[in-house]
Amino acid sequence: MTVSTPAEFFSTLAALRDALGADAVRVGEQIGERSMTDWTRHEPTRAAALLLPRTTEQVSQALAICHAAHQPVVPQGGMTGLAGGAIPRAADIALSLERMTGVEEIDPASATMTVLAGTTLQTAQEAAAQAGFELALDLGARGSCQIGGNLATNAGGNRVIQSGTARDQVLGLEVVLANGAVLSSLGKMVKNNTGYDLKHWFIGSEGTLGVITRAVLRLHPQRAARHTALVALNNYDAAVSLLRRLSTRFGNDIGAFEIMWPDFYDFGVALTGARSPFAEAHPLYALIEHASFDAADDGERFAAALAEALDTQVIRDAVIAQSVADARALWAVRECTAEFPVRLDPINFDVSLPIGEIGTFVERCRAALDRQWPGNESYFFGHIGDSNLHLTVDGRSLPGIDHHAVYAFVYEMLGPLHGSVSAEHGIGLLKREFLPISRSPEELAAMAAIRQALDPHGILNPGKLF
């Protein structure tokens, strides 16, 4: 990629203003802090310009101009990422989808929703609910994250064991390629076996292959009854046993199975200001959601299953929410991660391993961290049912230690287990040097070839992923 001269950049800026309108092109102090970094709180950088297109046509025009000028462009969504994937460099132009919002159609016959990429996940969820459906994707940042960003990073969230990741919610996509060409594949069919399924190239590509502008999402029947329980366990093996027992009994009516080790659980309880519902501390906790299609399901079957697990000593104790408020209070403990960026100096890990290995990995990782940096404050938690473990180390408890050293230390332990350095947050800026731990040279070469084919000038989100 060549670097443009100031004169060339100002010429590009003038062309963008002519195409998009002056109000859609911001520079200097007009660019707010929101566009400068994400939830990683990585070093904020003000881009050379910020574009705010309102339509796919404007995105197309903007990319065509930038492509011709070899001008780097960084697509941005809700800026809730945890891998630095949307953070610009000073010479980049940021392209925000925040003005491209709205649910354009809900098709009851095909059970689909057509939505613009800048729409927040919560807005899409609420529109689906009003139409009598459910959008299965759910995560703690629902009020801020955007559909385009969810798809670009293949977001996971709380209900993957029930409905899959973001990828599994998509039937069609509209994407603008680096040269401005619009790739429109907004089909509503579940079966469409006509060559390469191109949408999957862009889902999880982190904005390096194209800019997602519109999506057709699957909708599901509403779960009429939800029951939430917080369970105390002796150890990780007991958690896996309970998950298998409940899955055998209820199938995919088990919508969430969130594991919290005591370090994380105690932090969440303290943050919410509530008291733990348990009289004593326990080695492990699981937050479980049972979601039934039967409106008459009063939770007795779920309670009976937990009672049996208690009788057979698979679990130590259990508390079942008796109201929506109770359930929200239990979930508030698990979703305390939203406060990590302001309460901690978070060094975040989002890894995946075979489910049977996770408990052992946590024990080894915690012991290794304690040997390397005595007194460190670390928090372990995860979705587990979909093999996803999260770890956050508070950088404040490691004075003088660079974050990079902690990343390298933990990922080195992950390598022998053939796990993934990113389960659901992508690679972005922060994990790119560790990608070879999880991907072979041949896989990386294939990905690079795809990128070269779709973005020969390398203008889309440069420095990310690769």
C-alpha positions in Angstrom: 0.0 0.0 0.0 1.3 3.4 -0.9 1.1 6.4 1.4 -0.8 9.4 0.0 0.7 12.9 0.1 -1.2 15.6 1.9 -2.4 17.0 -1.4 -3.6 13.6 -2.5 -5.4 13.1 0.8 -7.2 16.5 0.6 -8.2 15.6 -2.9 -9.7 12.4 -1.6 -11.5 14.2 1.2 -13.0 16.7 -1.3 -14.3 13.8 -3.4 -15.8 12.2 -0.4 -17.6 15.4 0.6 -19.0 15.8 -2.9 -20.3 12.2 -2.8 -21.6 12.0 0.7 -22.3 15.6 1.7 -20.3 17.8 4.1 -22.3 16.6 7.1 -21.1 13.0 6.5 -17.4 13.8 6.6 -15.8 14.8 9.8 -12.2 15.7 10.6 -10.1 16.9 13.5 -12.0 17.9 16.6 -15.2 17.0 14.9 -14.4 13.3 15.5 -15.4 12.3 19.0 -13.7 9.9 21.4 -16.2 7.2 20.6 -14.6 6.5 17.3 -11.0 6.5 18.7 -11.0 3.2 20.6 -13.2 0.3 21.7 -13.9 -1.5 25.0 -10.3 -2.7 25.2 -9.4 1.0 26.0 -6.4 0.4 23.8 -4.5 3.7 23.0 -7.1 6.0 21.4 -6.3 7.3 17.9 -8.1 10.0 16.0 -8.5 8.9 12.4 -7.7 11.3 9.6 -11.4 11.5 8.8 -14.7 9.9 9.9 -17.3 9.0 7.3 -21.0 8.7 8.3 -22.9 7.3 5.3 -26.6 6.9 5.4 -27.1 4.4 2.5 -25.4 1.4 0.9 -24.9 3.6 -2.2 -22.9 6.1 -0.1 -20.8 3.3 1.3 -20.2 2.2 -2.2 -19.2 5.6 -3.4 -16.9 6.1 -0.4 -15.1 2.9 -0.9 -14.7 3.4 -4.6 -13.1 6.8 -4.0 -10.8 5.4 -1.3 -9.9 2.3 -3.4 -8.8 4.6 -6.3 -6.7 6.6 -3.9 -5.3 3.6 -2.1 -6.7 5.2 1.1 -7.0 2.9 4.1 -10.6 2.6 5.6 -11.5 1.1 9.0 -15.2 0.0 9.3 -16.7 0.8 12.7 -19.9 -0.5 14.4 -20.8 0.0 18.1 -17.2 0.0 19.2 -17.8 -2.7 21.8 -15.1 -5.0 20.6 -12.5 -6.6 22.8 -9.7 -7.2 20.2 -9.1 -3.6 18.9 -10.6 -4.5 15.5 -12.2 -1.2 14.8 -9.4 1.1 16.2 -8.1 3.4 13.4 -4.6 4.6 12.8 -3.9 8.3 12.4 -3.7 8.0 8.6 -6.9 5.9 8.2 -10.4 7.0 7.4 -12.9 5.5 9.8 -16.3 4.5 8.3 -19.1 4.3 10.8 -22.4 2.5 10.1 -24.2 4.3 12.9 -26.5 6.2 10.6 -27.6 3.1 8.7 -30.2 1.9 11.2 -33.6 0.3 11.0 -35.5 -2.9 10.6 -36.6 -2.8 7.0 -38.8 -5.9 7.0 -40.0 -8.8 9.1 -41.3 -11.6 6.9 -43.6 -13.9 9.0 -43.8 -16.6 6.3 -40.0 -17.1 6.1 -39.4 -16.1 9.7 -36.7 -13.6 8.7 -35.8 -10.0 9.5 -34.0 -7.7 7.0 -32.0 -5.1 9.0 -29.4 -2.4 8.3 -26.0 -3.0 9.7 -25.9 -0.1 12.1 -29.0 -1.2 14.0 -28.2 -2.2 17.6 -28.8 -5.8 18.6 -31.3 -4.7 21.2 -33.4 -2.8 18.7 -33.5 -5.9 16.4 -34.4 -8.1 19.4 -37.2 -5.8 20.4 -38.6 -5.6 16.8 -38.5 -9.4 16.6 -40.4 -9.7 19.9 -43.1 -7.3 18.8 -43.6 -9.4 15.7 -44.0 -12.6 17.9 -40.5 -13.9 17.1 -37.2 -14.2 18.8 -33.8 -13.1 17.5 -31.6 -15.8 19.1 -28.3 -13.8 19.3 -27.8 -12.2 22.7 -24.9 -10.7 24.5 -24.2 -8.2 27.3 -23.4 -5.3 25.0 -26.8 -5.7 23.3 -27.8 -2.0 23.8 -24.6 -0.7 22.1 -23.3 -3.3 19.7 -24.5 -3.3 16.1 -25.7 -6.1 13.8 -22.9 -5.4 11.3 -20.2 -5.7 13.9 -21.8 -8.8 15.4 -21.6 -10.4 12.0 -18.2 -9.1 11.1 -16.8 -10.7 14.3 -19.2 -13.7 14.3 -20.3 -12.8 17.8 -21.2 -15.7 20.2 -22.9 -14.6 23.3 -25.1 -16.3 25.9 -27.2 -18.7 23.9 -24.8 -20.4 21.5 -25.6 -23.9 22.9 -29.2 -23.3 22.0 -29.1 -21.4 18.7 -25.5 -21.1 17.5 -23.3 -18.1 16.8 -24.1 -15.0 14.8 -23.1 -17.0 11.6 -26.0 -19.4 12.3 -28.5 -16.5 12.3 -27.8 -15.3 8.8 -29.5 -16.3 5.6 -28.4 -13.3 3.4 -26.0 -10.4 3.3 -25.4 -7.2 1.4 -21.7 -6.3 1.4 -19.7 -3.5 -0.2 -16.4 -4.6 -1.5 -13.2 -2.6 -1.3 -13.6 -1.3 -4.9 -17.2 -0.1 -4.2 -18.9 -3.0 -5.8 -22.1 -4.1 -4.0 -22.4 -7.8 -3.4 -26.1 -8.3 -2.8 -27.2 -11.8 -1.7 -30.2 -11.0 0.4 -32.0 -14.4 0.0 -34.4 -15.7 2.6 -34.0 -19.4 1.7 -32.6 -21.9 4.1 -31.6 -24.1 1.1 -29.6 -22.4 -1.6 -26.9 -24.7 -2.9 -25.7 -22.6 -5.9 -21.9 -22.6 -5.6 -19.8 -20.8 -3.0 -21.8 -19.5 -0.1 -20.2 -16.1 -0.2 -21.8 -14.7 2.9 -19.6 -16.9 5.1 -16.5 -15.2 3.7 -17.5 -11.9 5.3 -19.0 -13.2 8.6 -16.0 -13.3 11.0 -13.7 -11.4 8.5 -13.6 -8.4 10.8 -14.1 -5.9 8.0 -11.0 -7.0 6.0 -12.9 -8.3 3.0 -15.9 -6.0 2.7 -18.3 -3.7 4.7 -21.5 -5.4 5.7 -24.4 -3.0 5.1 -27.5 -5.2 5.4 -28.5 -8.6 6.6 -31.3 -11.1 6.4 -31.5 -12.8 9.8 -33.3 -16.0 10.9 -36.0 -15.6 13.5 -37.2 -18.2 15.9 -40.4 -18.9 17.7 -40.6 -17.1 21.0 -39.7 -19.1 24.1 -42.8 -18.6 26.2 -41.4 -19.4 29.6 -37.9 -18.9 31.0 -36.6 -20.2 34.2 -33.2 -19.1 35.7 -31.2 -20.9 38.3 -27.9 -20.3 40.1 -26.2 -23.5 41.0 -23.2 -24.2 43.3 -20.9 -27.0 42.4 -17.9 -28.9 43.8 -15.7 -28.7 40.7 -15.6 -28.4 36.9 -16.3 -32.1 36.3 -19.5 -31.7 38.2 -20.5 -28.8 35.9 -19.9 -30.9 32.8 -21.9 -33.7 34.3 -24.8 -31.3 35.1 -24.7 -29.8 31.6 -24.9 -33.3 30.0 -27.7 -34.3 32.4 -29.8 -31.2 31.6 -29.1 -31.4 27.9 -30.3 -35.1 27.8 -33.4 -34.2 29.7 -34.3 -30.8 28.0 -32.5 -30.8 24.7 -31.9 -27.3 23.4 -34.4 -25.8 25.9 -31.2 -25.2 27.9 -30.5 -21.7 26.6 -27.5 -20.7 28.7 -25.0 -22.5 30.9 -22.6 -19.9 32.3 -19.8 -20.9 34.6 -18.2 -18.6 37.1 -15.2 -19.4 39.3 -15.2 -17.8 42.8 -12.9 -15.0 41.8 -15.3 -13.8 39.1 -18.5 -14.6 41.1 -17.3 -12.7 44.2 -16.4 -9.7 42.0 -19.8 -9.7 40.4 -21.7 -10.0 43.6 -19.7 -7.1 45.1 -20.3 -4.9 42.1 -24.0 -5.4 42.1 -24.2 -4.5 45.8 -26.3 -7.6 46.5 -25.7 -10.5 48.8 -24.9 -13.9 47.5 -28.0 -16.1 47.7 -25.9 -18.8 49.2 -25.0 -19.0 52.9 -21.5 -20.2 52.2 -18.9 -19.9 49.4 -18.5 -22.7 46.9 -15.8 -23.8 44.5 -17.8 -23.1 41.3 -21.1 -21.6 40.2 -23.3 -22.1 37.1 -26.0 -19.7 35.9 -28.5 -21.8 33.9 -31.4 -20.7 31.8 -34.2 -23.1 30.8 -36.4 -21.7 28.1 -39.5 -23.6 27.0 -42.0 -23.0 24.1 -44.8 -24.0 26.4 -46.4 -21.0 28.1 -47.9 -23.3 30.8 -44.4 -24.6 31.8 -44.2 -23.4 35.4 -40.7 -24.5 35.9 -41.5 -27.6 38.0 -39.7 -30.0 35.6 -36.6 -27.8 35.7 -36.7 -27.5 39.5 -37.2 -31.3 39.7 -34.1 -31.9 37.6 -32.1 -29.7 39.9 -33.5 -31.4 42.9 -32.4 -34.8 41.5 -28.9 -33.4 40.9 -28.8 -32.1 44.5 -29.9 -35.5 45.8 -27.2 -37.3 43.8 -24.6 -34.7 44.9 -23.9 -33.5 41.4 -24.6 -30.0 42.8 -24.2 -28.6 46.2 -26.9 -26.0 46.3 -29.3 -24.2 43.9 -31.4 -21.0 43.9 -34.2 -20.6 41.3 -35.4 -17.2 40.4 -39.0 -16.6 41.4 -39.6 -13.5 39.2 -38.2 -11.6 36.3 -36.5 -9.3 38.8 -34.8 -12.2 40.5 -33.6 -13.5 37.1 -32.2 -10.1 36.2 -30.4 -9.9 39.5 -28.7 -13.3 38.9 -27.8 -12.2 35.4 -26.4 -8.9 36.7 -23.6 -10.9 38.4 -22.6 -12.6 35.2 -22.9 -9.4 33.1 -20.6 -7.4 35.4 -18.0 -7.7 32.6 -19.5 -4.5 31.2 -17.9 -2.7 34.1 -14.4 -4.2 33.6 -13.1 -1.4 31.4 -13.9 1.2 34.2 -13.2 -0.9 37.3 -10.1 -2.6 36.1 -7.2 -2.3 33.8 -8.4 -5.4 31.9 -6.2 -7.8 30.1 -8.9 -9.9 28.4 -8.7 -13.5 27.1 -11.4 -15.1 25.0 -10.3 -18.6 24.2 -11.8 -22.0 23.4 -10.7 -25.5 24.2 -12.3 -28.9 24.2 -14.9 -28.8 26.9 -13.2 -31.6 28.8 -9.9 -29.7 29.0 -11.3 -26.4 30.3 -11.2 -27.2 34.1 -7.7 -28.5 33.9 -6.6 -25.5 31.9 -8.1 -23.1 34.5 -6.2 -24.8 37.3 -2.9 -24.8 35.4 -3.3 -21.3 34.2 -4.2 -19.9 37.6 -1.2 -21.7 39.2 1.1 -20.5 36.5 -0.1 -16.9 36.9 0.4 -17.1 40.6 3.9 -18.4 40.3 4.9 -15.8 37.6 3.1 -12.8 39.2 2.2 -13.5 42.9 -0.7 -11.3 44.0 -2.2 -11.0 40.5 -6.0 -10.6 40.4 -7.5 -12.8 37.7 -11.1 -13.6 36.9 -12.2 -16.9 35.2 -15.7 -17.4 33.7 -17.2 -18.7 30.5 -20.0 -20.1 28.4 -18.5 -23.6 28.7 -21.4 -25.4 26.9 -19.9 -24.0 23.6 -16.2 -24.6 24.8 -15.6 -20.8 25.5 -13.5 -19.7 28.4 -12.9 -16.1 29.4 -10.1 -14.8 31.6 -9.5 -11.3 32.6 -6.4 -10.3 34.5 -6.4 -6.9 36.2 -3.3 -5.0 35.0 -3.3 -2.9 38.1 -2.3 -6.0 40.1 0.8 -6.4 37.8 2.6 -3.1 38.3 5.3 -2.5 35.6 4.2 -5.5 33.6 3.3 -4.9 29.9 0.0 -6.4 28.8 1.8 -8.1 25.9 3.8 -10.2 28.3 0.6 -11.5 29.9 -0.9 -12.3 26.5 2.2 -14.3 25.4 2.3 -16.1 28.8 -1.3 -17.4 28.7 -1.4 -18.1 24.9 1.8 -20.2 25.2 -0.1 -22.5 27.6 -3.0 -22.7 25.2 -0.9 -23.9 22.2 -0.3 -27.5 23.3 -4.0 -28.1 23.8 -4.8 -27.0 20.2 -7.3 -24.4 21.4 -8.3 -21.1 19.8 -6.9 -17.8 20.8 -10.3 -16.2 20.0 -13.6 -17.9 20.6 -15.9 -15.0 19.8 -14.3 -11.6 19.8 -12.1 -11.9 16.7 -8.4 -11.3 16.2 -8.3 -7.6 15.5 -5.2 -5.7 16.5 -4.4 -7.4 19.8 -4.2 -11.0 18.8 -2.8 -11.0 15.3 0.7 -12.2 16.3 -0.8 -15.1 18.2 -3.0 -16.3 15.3 -0.5 -18.9 14.2 -1.1 -20.7 17.5 -4.5 -21.6 16.2 -4.1 -21.6 12.4 -1.6 -23.5 10.2 0.6 -21.8 7.7 -1.5 -23.3 4.9 -4.7 -21.8 6.4 -3.1 -18.4 6.8 -1.9 -18.5 3.2 -5.5 -19.4 2.0 -6.9 -16.5 4.0 -4.3 -14.1 2.6 -5.1 -15.2 -0.9 -8.8 -14.5 -0.4 -8.0 -11.1 0.9 -5.7 -10.3 -2.0 -8.4 -11.3 -4.4 -11.1 -9.1 -2.8 -9.0 -6.2 -1.7 -5.8 -6.0 -3.9 -4.8 -2.6 -2.5 -5.2 -3.8 1.1 -7.3 -0.7 2.1 -9.9 -2.5 4.3 -9.0 -2.5 8.0 -5.2 -2.8 7.4 -3.1 -4.1 10.3 -6.0 -6.2 11.6 -6.3 -9.9 11.6 -3.1 -10.4 9.5 
